[in-house]
Amino acid sequence: MDDLKAKYLGQIAGAGDENALEAIRVAAVGKKGEVALKMRELGKMTPEERQVAGPALNALKDEINSALSAKKAALADAALDERLRTEWLDVTLPTRARRQGSIHPVSQATEELTAIFAELGFSVAEGPRIETDWHNFDALNIPGHHPARAEMDTFYMRRAEGDDRPPHVLRTHTSPVQIRSMELQGAPIRVICPGGVYRADYDQTHTPMFHQVEGLAIDKDISMANLKWVLEEFVKAFFEVDDVELRFRASHFPFTEPSAEVDIRCSWDNGQLKIGEGDDWMEILGSGMVHPKVIAAGGIDPEVYQGFAFGIGIDRLAMLKYGIPDLRAFFDSDLRWLRHYGFAALDMPNLHGGLSR
């Protein structure tokens, strides 16, 4: 054992890196190392011999392990010293040229529409992205058999085994924020709800995660005429045109009655979209008068109050306004794309100074 001690302590002292040190550890105190093999020989010894050899082997093993730990710490300290020496920086050197970041088009479009609706008297409301099944579906008058509740369209959260409660979902729209806002604030209320939403879809114009803004106005004397005026003012301001023509087509949404999809008059000139002129129509949003059951779910009396709601895809608005052809590029994290389509960080949009410069 004295020979083993001298052998391995000498090797440990001479180890030049952690790989060499690990090889020594395996050879000495590993499962098949020399000390381990010596310990297996204890079973062949007499009780008197074991009383002498056993403690000596344990002491040898402890001493080798202590030497290994000390050497490992010394090697780490030496590596740190070398790194600090080679990575030393002269703080008196001139700095690099300043580089300015860019604002993502989705963030820019969100700021623009927020500025517009603020001028129209709407405040911003936010809510959780992981929603209860009740807020995301039931409170919005979406029945249990509705296709939107199918697992092929909606991301459901995993439930604990034995939990019979409805699972939480990644919200499929920002309409749950309307319910939470009505519960919190009551009526009258006028809010927009921008944010990320999730649906199981992926192609040139759809992604599993995208952004929506939904608007809600509840009061005692609100009508479809108010909805039409608000949407016209928004579209004119957002696309920065003097006049627009909107077309309301009857549709069906569980949370509004009556419901309407809204088209905007436009034209395509050499692939460039022009809003407010031409002979073409393009769908841009869904809207309608809030269903009485939804108002009641928000804790407001539908016999006294009524209102309108609308929903718009923020990513789609950005694509239309800034000529971005593929929705998937919004989420590719390509700095070249962001430098091309991005906006200056200090270019805050407002209706008086201009939305997009």
C-alpha positions in Angstrom: 0.0 0.0 0.0 2.9 2.3 0.6 4.0 1.7 -3.0 0.4 2.4 -4.3 0.3 5.6 -2.2 3.7 6.9 -3.5 2.7 5.9 -7.1 -0.6 7.7 -7.3 0.2 10.7 -5.3 3.2 11.3 -7.6 1.0 10.9 -10.7 -1.6 13.3 -9.3 1.0 15.9 -8.5 2.4 15.7 -12.1 -1.1 15.7 -13.8 -1.2 18.6 -16.4 -4.9 18.8 -17.1 -8.3 17.4 -15.9 -8.4 14.6 -18.5 -5.1 13.2 -17.2 -6.4 13.6 -13.6 -9.6 11.7 -14.5 -7.5 8.8 -16.0 -5.5 8.6 -12.7 -8.7 8.6 -10.7 -10.1 5.7 -12.7 -6.9 3.7 -12.4 -6.6 4.3 -8.7 -10.0 4.4 -7.1 -12.4 3.5 -9.9 -14.6 0.4 -9.8 -11.8 -1.6 -11.4 -8.9 0.5 -10.0 -6.0 -1.0 -8.0 -7.4 0.1 -4.6 -10.8 -1.4 -5.4 -9.1 -4.7 -6.4 -7.1 -4.7 -3.2 -10.4 -4.2 -1.2 -11.8 -7.3 -2.9 -9.0 -9.3 -1.5 -10.2 -8.6 2.1 -12.7 -11.5 1.8 -9.8 -14.0 1.5 -8.0 -12.7 4.6 -8.4 -13.9 8.2 -10.3 -11.6 10.6 -7.1 -10.5 12.2 -5.6 -9.5 8.8 -8.8 -7.7 7.8 -8.7 -5.6 11.0 -5.3 -4.3 9.9 -5.7 -4.1 6.1 -9.3 -2.7 6.0 -8.6 0.6 7.8 -5.4 1.0 5.9 -7.1 0.6 2.5 -9.9 3.1 3.5 -7.3 5.6 4.6 -5.4 5.2 1.3 -8.6 5.7 -0.7 -9.4 8.8 1.3 -5.9 10.2 0.9 -6.0 9.6 -2.9 -9.4 11.2 -3.2 -8.3 14.2 -1.2 -5.3 14.6 -3.4 -7.4 14.4 -6.5 -9.8 17.1 -5.2 -7.0 19.4 -4.3 -5.3 19.0 -7.7 -8.6 19.5 -9.5 -9.1 22.8 -7.7 -5.6 23.9 -8.4 -6.0 23.1 -12.2 -9.3 25.1 -12.2 -7.6 28.1 -10.5 -4.7 27.9 -13.0 -7.2 27.8 -16.0 -9.1 30.8 -14.6 -5.8 32.7 -14.1 -4.8 32.0 -17.7 -8.2 33.0 -19.0 -8.1 36.3 -17.1 -4.7 37.0 -18.4 -5.6 36.3 -22.1 -9.0 38.0 -21.9 -7.7 41.2 -20.3 -9.2 44.3 -21.8 -7.8 47.8 -21.9 -10.8 49.9 -21.0 -9.1 53.0 -22.4 -9.4 51.6 -26.0 -12.0 53.4 -28.2 -15.4 51.8 -28.2 -17.0 50.0 -31.2 -19.2 52.0 -33.5 -22.7 52.2 -32.0 -25.3 49.9 -33.5 -29.0 50.7 -33.2 -31.5 47.9 -33.0 -34.8 47.6 -34.9 -38.4 47.3 -33.9 -40.2 44.2 -35.2 -43.1 45.0 -37.6 -45.6 43.3 -35.3 -44.5 45.5 -32.4 -44.6 48.6 -34.7 -48.1 47.7 -35.9 -49.3 47.1 -32.3 -48.0 50.5 -31.3 -49.6 52.1 -34.3 -53.1 50.7 -33.6 -52.8 51.4 -29.9 -52.1 55.1 -30.7 -55.1 55.1 -33.0 -57.6 53.5 -30.6 -56.3 55.7 -27.8 -57.4 58.7 -29.8 -60.8 57.0 -30.1 -61.1 56.6 -26.3 -60.1 53.0 -26.0 -57.7 51.8 -23.2 -55.5 48.7 -23.4 -56.4 45.6 -21.5 -54.2 42.5 -21.1 -54.8 38.9 -19.8 -53.0 35.6 -19.5 -51.9 33.5 -22.5 -52.8 30.3 -20.7 -56.5 30.5 -20.2 -59.3 28.5 -18.5 -61.6 26.6 -20.7 -64.4 28.7 -19.4 -62.9 32.1 -20.3 -61.7 30.9 -23.7 -64.9 29.1 -24.8 -67.9 28.9 -22.5 -68.1 32.5 -21.5 -67.9 33.4 -25.2 -70.9 31.3 -26.0 -68.8 28.7 -27.9 -70.6 25.3 -27.4 -68.8 22.1 -26.6 -69.3 20.7 -30.0 -67.8 23.7 -31.8 -64.9 22.8 -34.2 -62.7 25.4 -32.5 -62.7 23.3 -29.3 -61.3 20.2 -31.2 -57.7 19.1 -30.2 -56.7 19.4 -33.9 -57.3 23.2 -33.7 -56.5 24.1 -30.0 -53.5 23.5 -27.8 -54.7 22.0 -24.5 -52.5 21.9 -21.4 -51.8 18.5 -19.9 -53.8 17.6 -16.8 -52.6 15.7 -13.8 -53.7 12.1 -13.7 -57.1 11.8 -12.0 -58.0 15.5 -12.6 -61.5 15.7 -14.0 -61.6 19.5 -14.4 -61.5 21.0 -17.9 -57.9 21.5 -19.1 -56.4 24.9 -19.5 -55.7 26.0 -23.1 -53.3 28.3 -24.9 -55.7 31.0 -25.7 -57.0 30.8 -29.3 -58.0 34.5 -29.4 -57.8 37.6 -27.1 -61.6 37.6 -26.5 -61.1 36.1 -23.0 -59.5 39.4 -22.1 -62.9 41.0 -22.9 -64.6 38.7 -20.4 -61.9 39.4 -17.7 -62.2 43.2 -18.4 -66.0 43.2 -18.0 -65.6 41.2 -14.8 -63.1 43.6 -13.4 -64.4 46.9 -14.7 -68.1 46.5 -15.4 -69.9 48.8 -17.7 -69.6 51.2 -19.5 -66.3 50.0 -20.9 -64.2 50.6 -24.0 -61.0 48.6 -24.4 -58.7 46.9 -27.0 -57.0 43.6 -26.2 -53.8 43.1 -28.2 -51.6 40.0 -27.7 -50.3 36.7 -28.8 -52.7 33.8 -29.5 -52.2 30.1 -30.5 -53.9 27.8 -33.0 -52.7 24.5 -34.6 -52.2 25.8 -38.2 -49.1 26.5 -40.3 -48.7 27.8 -43.9 -47.9 31.0 -45.8 -50.6 32.9 -44.1 -51.0 31.0 -40.8 -48.6 30.2 -37.9 -49.2 28.3 -34.6 -48.6 31.6 -32.7 -49.7 34.9 -34.0 -51.1 38.2 -32.8 -54.6 39.7 -32.6 -56.2 42.8 -31.3 -59.8 42.7 -30.2 -62.0 45.7 -29.4 -64.9 45.9 -27.0 -67.3 48.8 -26.3 -70.2 48.3 -23.9 -72.7 51.1 -23.0 -76.5 51.7 -23.0 -76.9 53.2 -26.5 -74.2 51.6 -28.7 -75.2 50.3 -32.2 -73.8 48.9 -35.4 -73.5 52.5 -36.6 -70.9 53.2 -33.9 -69.0 50.0 -34.9 -68.9 51.1 -38.5 -67.6 54.6 -37.7 -64.9 53.2 -35.3 -63.7 50.8 -37.9 -63.7 53.4 -40.7 -61.7 55.8 -38.6 -59.2 53.1 -37.6 -58.6 51.9 -41.2 -58.1 55.4 -42.5 -55.6 56.2 -39.8 -53.7 52.9 -39.9 -53.3 52.8 -43.7 -52.9 56.6 -43.8 -55.5 57.3 -46.5 -58.1 60.0 -46.7 -61.1 57.8 -47.4 -62.1 54.2 -47.3 -65.1 52.1 -48.2 -66.0 49.2 -45.9 -68.4 46.4 -46.8 -70.2 44.5 -44.1 -71.2 40.9 -44.9 -73.5 38.9 -42.7 -71.7 36.1 -41.0 -71.8 34.0 -37.8 -69.7 34.1 -34.7 -70.9 32.5 -31.4 -70.0 35.6 -29.4 -71.7 38.3 -31.5 -75.3 38.7 -32.8 -75.7 40.0 -35.4 -72.2 39.2 -36.8 -70.4 40.6 -39.8 -67.2 40.1 -41.7 -65.7 43.4 -42.9 -64.2 43.9 -46.4 -62.2 46.9 -47.6 -62.2 48.3 -51.1 -58.8 48.0 -52.6 -56.8 47.5 -55.8 -53.6 45.7 -56.7 -51.2 47.7 -59.0 -48.2 45.6 -60.1 -48.5 43.6 -56.9 -48.8 46.7 -54.7 -51.9 47.0 -52.5 -53.7 50.3 -52.6 -56.4 50.8 -49.9 -59.5 52.8 -50.5 -59.6 52.6 -54.3 -60.2 50.1 -57.1 -62.7 47.4 -57.8 -61.5 44.6 -55.5 -62.6 43.8 -52.0 -60.4 42.2 -49.2 -61.6 40.8 -45.9 -59.7 42.3 -43.0 -61.7 41.5 -39.8 -64.7 40.1 -38.1 -67.1 42.0 -35.9 -70.7 42.3 -34.5 -72.9 43.2 -31.6 -71.8 41.4 -28.4 -74.1 38.4 -27.7 -76.3 39.0 -24.6 -74.9 35.7 -23.1 -71.4 37.0 -23.4 -72.4 40.3 -21.7 -74.0 38.3 -18.9 -70.9 36.1 -18.6 -68.9 39.2 -18.0 -71.2 40.1 -15.0 -73.1 42.9 -16.8 -76.9 43.0 -17.3 -77.7 42.5 -21.0 -81.1 44.0 -20.4 -79.5 47.4 -19.7 -76.3 47.4 -21.7 -75.2 46.4 -25.2 -72.1 46.9 -27.3 -69.9 45.9 -30.2 -66.8 43.8 -30.6 -64.3 43.2 -33.4 -61.1 41.2 -34.0 -58.2 41.9 -36.3 -55.0 40.0 -37.0 -52.1 42.3 -36.2 -49.6 40.2 -38.3 -51.9 40.4 -41.3 -52.2 44.2 -40.9 -48.5 44.5 -40.9 -48.2 42.3 -44.0 -50.7 44.4 -45.9 -49.3 47.8 -44.8 -45.6 47.0 -45.3 -45.7 44.5 -48.2 -44.5 41.5 -46.3 -45.4 38.4 -48.4 -44.9 35.5 -46.0 -46.2 35.4 -42.4 -43.7 32.7 -41.4 -40.9 35.1 -41.9 -42.2 37.1 -38.8 -40.9 34.3 -36.6 -37.7 33.2 -38.3 -35.4 35.4 -36.2 -33.5 36.4 -39.4 -31.7 39.7 -38.6 -31.4 40.5 -42.4 -35.2 40.4 -42.6 -35.5 42.5 -39.5 -33.0 45.1 -40.8 -35.1 45.3 -44.0 -38.5 45.5 -42.5 -37.7 46.8 -39.0 -38.3 50.3 -37.6 -36.1 52.7 -35.7 -36.3 52.1 -31.9 -37.1 55.8 -31.2 -39.7 56.1 -33.9 -42.8 56.1 -31.7 -46.0 56.3 -33.8 -48.6 58.9 -33.1 -51.5 60.4 -35.1 -50.0 63.9 -35.0 -46.4 63.2 -35.9 -47.2 60.2 -38.2 -47.6 56.5 -37.7 -44.8 55.2 -39.9 -42.0 57.4 -41.1 
